[in-house]
Amino acid sequence: MSKYGHRTGNWKDSIINKLGGEAAGDAFLRGELKVVWVAKQIIWNLLNFVVTETVSFTARPGDTVSEFFKTRDGLYVWGAFRNLMDSNWLASSIQTIPQTKISYYDLKKSANDFQIQKEFEDNKTPFIFENLGVFLAVLAGLILAQWNNEKEGPLLANGYANLFYVRIGSVVFTVGVDWDSGGRSWDVDAYPRDGIEWGAGRRVFSSNEHLEA
């Protein structure tokens, strides 16, 4: 009884055709033809990888989430962002993170949140910030490093959105950060993920190192 008797003739024909026909099939059985496995190439259609960077943030005594992420000179925090967190989170201290690697990508063309998510998932690249505490420290570190837009850094400062995907409970939100040249401040907002498209040139941050092909 054949071990693969449940398979149809089409299945067997497909294998022989892939090998290159009957002659190639015979050569394979004689050990004269080898099959080389080729890993699937990682293809990025929407996102262009820029770089992986190490971010650090040292919290000062009394640096609470509420005190840091509030509207003040150089920073405008929208209510939707603060509303992501309950009172316990807002009252908690921001974490100190010595070294955390993040990657960022620029959109090649317009795409919505779900299309961006699919591209990361198709390439088996984790991108969601699963730990809210670490995300807040990363964001604080990025903003402080480019405070008042006095020097270049990972955050785009041309008015285009910098996008982060953050899980809070069972829901993933989009956090957007952009530089307001008129108000001379970094604007921080949060949005539910939906079908709204982000234009080409916007920057998407990932919580992990970039995976090479």
KAURWO-V935744 format. One record per backbone hydrogen bond with DSSP energy under -0.5 kcal/mol. CO is the residue of the C=O (numbers start at 1). NH is the residue of the N-H. If there is no record, write none. Layout:
# KAURWO-V935744
CO | NH
CO | NH
This chain:
# KAURWO-V935744
2 | 5
4 | 7
8 | 12
9 | 13
10 | 14
11 | 15
12 | 16
13 | 17
14 | 18
15 | 19
16 | 20
16 | 21
21 | 25
22 | 26
23 | 27
24 | 28
25 | 29
26 | 30
27 | 32
27 | 33
28 | 31
34 | 36
35 | 37
37 | 39
41 | 43
43 | 45
46 | 108
46 | 109
47 | 49
48 | 106
51 | 104
53 | 55
53 | 102
55 | 100
57 | 59
57 | 97
60 | 63
62 | 64
63 | 94
64 | 68
65 | 69
68 | 70
72 | 75
74 | 186
75 | 72
75 | 77
76 | 78
76 | 188
78 | 81
78 | 82
79 | 83
81 | 84
82 | 85
86 | 90
87 | 91
88 | 92
89 | 92
90 | 66
92 | 65
95 | 97
96 | 98
97 | 57
100 | 55
102 | 53
103 | 206
104 | 50
104 | 51
105 | 204
106 | 48
107 | 201
111 | 198
112 | 116
113 | 117
114 | 118
115 | 119
116 | 120
117 | 121
118 | 122
119 | 123
120 | 125
121 | 124
124 | 126
127 | 207
128 | 130
129 | 167
130 | 132
131 | 135
132 | 136
133 | 137
134 | 138
135 | 139
136 | 140
137 | 141
138 | 142
139 | 143
140 | 144
141 | 145
142 | 146
143 | 146
144 | 147
146 | 149
147 | 150
161 | 163
161 | 203
162 | 177
163 | 205
164 | 166
164 | 175
165 | 129
166 | 168
166 | 173
168 | 171
171 | 168
171 | 173
172 | 193
173 | 166
173 | 175
174 | 176
174 | 191
175 | 164
176 | 189
177 | 162
178 | 180
178 | 187
179 | 181
180 | 184
180 | 185
185 | 180
185 | 187
186 | 76
187 | 178
188 | 78
189 | 176
191 | 174
194 | 113
196 | 113
198 | 111
199 | 202
202 | 107
203 | 163
204 | 105
206 | 103
210 | 212
